[in-house]
Every structure is written in C-alpha cells, then in structure tokens.
Amino acid sequence: MRIINSIVKTSVYAVAAILAVTSCRTDPANLPAELTPDKNSVTFAREGGEAVITLDATRDWEAEVEYVSGDTQGWLTLAPASGAASAEPVTVTLSTGSNDDADREAVITFRADFHEAEVRVSQPGLHPDYTSIEEFLDAPVSDEVWYEMRGTIFLIENTTYGNFWIKDDTGILYFYGLTATQTESNDQSFQSLGLEVGDVVVLRTLRAEHNGEPQGGGDIPAYYISHSPAEDNPEDDILISDDPAQSWLELPEVESADDEVFTFHHTEIDGVQVRNFSMLYSTSERLALWVAYPLCDAYMATGNRTDAWGFDPKIPDVWEPVIPRSWGVDGYARGHQIPSAARNANEEMNRQTFYFTNMTVQDYDFNSGLWAEVEQLERDVAAGYDTLYVVTGPVLDADGDGQWKHIYDNAGNTVAVPEGYFRVLLGVRSDGSAYHAVGFYYDNEDDGRTRPEASDLRTVCDIEELTGITFFKNLDPEIASEVKSQLDPGQWGL
C-alpha cells in the first residue's frame, strides 16, 4: 500500500507540474510584455491589394492609422484593428484599393500598455503633383516657391546635414541639406530619417544655386515628406544587348563577353528618328570599350550644350560609374567618348552624350588639350564628306603587361583608368568616289603638345592590331583592306 500511495502521489505531482508549465506557456499574462510586428514597412502596388503583418502581442493591443502624405484619407483598412493578448502570433491583414492620385503614405502605430511599434505603409500613385528634376532645373532661383519632388537616392555625401543626390526619369539633382520637418536652418535631423541609398524619397524644396550650379536645399534646407525603403524598390541589374546586326558603316565587329553589352541610342533630327551613337560597354571596368557614331552637318550646331550629367537608361545604374561630381581625384576629367560638340543640333541628342556610360577617366590636361584638338580636327574634316564615320575608345593595357590602374567613383566603385585612347575615322562621299581612313593613338597623359601632328597618324590596320577590334565591319570587303591601310596626312589637314 505504501508503495502504491507513493506512486499515486508522484503521479499527481507530475501532472500538476505539467499543467503548471502548460499554463505558463499558454497564458500570455505569464509571458514578458511584447509588441513586435514582423516588418516595419509595407509597400503596395499602385493597383492595391492585401498584405499581412504578423504581430507578437502578449498584451491587449490596438492600432491607430495616421495618414502622413497623399491627397486621400481612409484608404488603408486593417483587420483586425485591435485584439486580446495572445501567446501565439496574431495576423493583421492590410488592404487598399487602386491609387489614381499622388503617392500616399500612412503610419500604423500599434499600442499595448506602455509599448508602441510603428509600421510605415506607402503606395505609389500617378504622381500628378510632383515636379520633375528637368522642370526643377528650368525653374528660377527662389526663396518663396516650394516644389514637391520624388526621386531615388543614389549617393549620400553627408549624413549630418543631409547632402545627397537623387535621380528620376528626367535627370539627377543635388540636395544641400534635408531636415525631418520644415525649419529655417539645418537642425541636423537627417540621420533620424534613416534614409539609405536606393530609397525613394518625397520631399519639398526651394530652387537654389551654389557657385552657379543648381541644387535643392541650401541656406533654407529641404524637408522630408515620406519615403519607401530600398528593399521595396529593387534595382534592375539585368543587361540586355541591342541587336548588333545593323548596316551602319561606323560599326566595328561586335564581340561581347559576359560582362559586356552592346547598345545604341537614337535621337531626332527635324522630326525624323536617327541613330545617335553605339557602344560596347564593360560592366566590370565601368566604361565603354568603344563608341561609334556618324558625323555630318545635321548633328552639329552651337548653343545646345546641356551638361545634363546622368545615368544611361539602357544600362542598369548598378553597372555605371557614379560621377555627378567628376571623379573626386585631382588631375582627371570626365572625358567624353562621343564629344558634346559633335551632338549640338538639339538638346536631346546632346543630353545623351552626358550619360555616365560615355565617360572615361581621362587626364585633365590631355582631355582639354591635345585630345580636344583631335576632336576639333574630326569636326573640321567632316565638312569635306557626306558622312564621317568615327570609332573611339580607351586602350586599357597599352604596354601589354596585363595590368592597368583603377580609381574610385563618387560611390566607392572601382573604375578603370585607360592607359591610352584611339580614334579611327572613315570619310565617305555618297557617290562612292572617295573612301578615306586614318587612325590616332595617344597615351592618357599630357605631353605638353596642344596640336596633333602628321607623325601621330596611324593606319586603321595599326589600330586594329593595337586594340584587337575589327573596325568598319560593313565596309565593302573588296576595298576594306586598301582603305584601312591608307596613311595620307594631307587628307586630314596635317
């Protein structure tokens, strides 16, 4: 009997212990106070839909929605909007309809006892009220007119005062100062916003300038409205080559590696779409290995230089050099491959020459001196032909040692520094009576000269051997070898 009683008592105690443990685990009152959503931001598509938040709430809770931007209220629905304490996660469903107005944003605040947690909810709209960067740049400087703008942050230069760059489909813009709320002077609240590269930010700003350069912010800082985080705005990094099977006479043979992409840009002349230039772009070196283009009077004029530095819409930004402020290294310029002066007939074609993909790390004095004179010679001799076909590009490894220099762009990406540059020209008259060709090569340095000389000239065959590129692939094979072997300085004014 004693043995049996002992067993019974032991069993009772064991059951009681199990019940006590089970009770502690299932009764939220026995758990530490917690109020934690599984995410801190939600972004809906413009078409609307549903999203789910999983909430750990071990105390009775309720949610409040504050609409912080946009033209409409009450666009966000929560189900449920309150609940009892629970030891298990609670599912809260968010839903919204289509947004046909401006971008809008709301903040959901969950509260339980003394605990609070926020989830920021945003939904893009048709953006009818935003000022584009292009429109902003055209606006006059003013300390009275405020503009609401929306763009993607691609470079943050100062996190104390909020100095950064944004982009939209029309250009890039620098902001000197951003604050959390509207203030008369910079209160250094930028860091509290938690903004990062890739975030899409909505802000209000005055139109300002510094040393003649346009900017947002300034003595009176821009101020924050809303943003959607970078993870909700994925950057497309897919490279897509255009079809190289074109009959354009300027094209070299297109042979692209895995980290290279062939692309071309079009423009309009007198209402007719024409090609502007083509390139073979290296994503690993962040430069075009060659740029090819036709040149004739229809492309050239004066007075339409845009200085519209910006990203190339055909190359994902992640593969481009980030150089709104040049290279940040003394002695180097953002050297155009197709020159701005070769595309001055209208602003559209000129703007394309300021794409970052068209730039290389070029010795400053060489860029503005001898190389600029070669480009001027090119424009001068073009007048003697119906069309002058041009291919230009960098030579990364001119000395053949398998190595070349790199520097960092404004965002810390490595970019190749070419050891030299080539240029080949093919002049053609429409009646086929003349085909004249020549090549140039120079080291990427200032040798003190300001004018090209006859002794600088190379045959196109020489440049092919130097670069490994086959130029003018669409030139009639019966005359190609003869034309590419020409070396007549007088034909080029030398």
C-alpha positions, 0 to 999 in steps of 0.5 A: 500500500505504501508503495502504491500511495507513493506512486499515486502521489508522484503521479499527481505531482507530475501532472500538476507540474505539467499543467503548471508549465502548460499554463505558463506557456499558454497564458500570455499574462505569464509571458514578458510584455511584447509588441513586435510586428514582423516588418516595419514597412509595407509597400503596395502596388499602385493597383492595391491589394492585401498584405499581412503583418504578423504581430507578437502581442502578449498584451491587449493591443490596438492600432491607430492609422495616421495618414502622413502624405497623399491627397486621400484619407481612409484608404488603408483598412486593417483587420483586425484593428485591435485584439486580446493578448495572445501567446501565439502570433496574431495576423493583421491583414492590410488592404487598399484599393487602386491609387489614381492620385499622388503617392500616399503614405500612412503610419500604423502605430500599434499600442499595448500598455506602455509599448508602441511599434510603428509600421510605415505603409506607402503606395505609389500613385500617378504622381500628378503633383510632383515636379520633375528634376528637368522642370526643377532645373528650368525653374528660377532661383527662389526663396518663396516657391516650394516644389514637391519632388520624388526621386531615388537616392543614389549617393549620400555625401553627408549624413549630418546635414543631409547632402545627397543626390537623387535621380528620376526619369528626367535627370539627377539633382543635388540636395544641400541639406534635408531636415525631418520637418520644415525649419529655417536652418539645418537642425541636423535631423537627417540621420533620424530619417534613416534614409539609405541609398536606393530609397525613394524619397518625397520631399519639398524644396526651394530652387537654389544655386551654389557657385552657379550650379543648381541644387535643392536645399541650401541656406533654407534646407529641404524637408522630408515628406515620406519615403519607401525603403530600398528593399521595396524598390529593387534595382534592375541589374539585368543587361540586355544587348541591342541587336548588333546586326545593323548596316551602319558603316561606323560599326566595328565587329561586335564581340561581347563577353559576359560582362559586356553589352552592346547598345545604341541610342537614337535621337531626332533630327527635324522630326525624323528618328536617327541613330545617335551613337553605339557602344560596347560597354564593360560592366566590370571596368565601368566604361565603354570599350568603344563608341561609334557614331556618324558625323555630318552637318545635321548633328552639329550646331552651337548653343545646345550644350546641356551638361545634363550629367546622368545615368544611361537608361539602357544600362542598369545604374548598378553597372555605371560609374557614379560621377555627378561630381567628376571623379573626386581625384585631382588631375582627371576629367570626365572625358567624353567618348562621343564629344558634346560638340559633335551632338549640338543640333538639339538638346536631346541628342546632346543630353545623351552624350552626358550619360555616365556610360560615355565617360572615361577617366581621362587626364585633365590636361590631355582631355582639354588639350591635345585630345580636344584638338583631335576632336576639333580636327574630326569636326573640321574634316567632316565638312569635306564628306557626306558622312564621317564615320568615327570609332573611339575608345580607351586602350586599357593595357597599352604596354601589354603587361596585363595590368592597368590602374583603377580609381574610385567613383563618387560611390566607392566603385572601382573604375578603370583608368585607360592607359591610352585612347584611339580614334579611327575615322572613315570619310565617305562621299555618297557617290562612292568616289572617295573612301578615306581612313586614318587612325590616332593613338595617344597615351592618357597623359599630357605631353605638353603638345596642344596640336596633333601632328602628321607623325601621330597618324596611324593606319586603321590596320595599326589600330586594329592590331593595337586594340584587337577590334575589327573596325568598319565591319560593313565596309565593302570587303573588296576595298576594306583592306586598301582603305584601312591601310591608307596613311595620307596626312594631307587628307586630314589637314596635317 
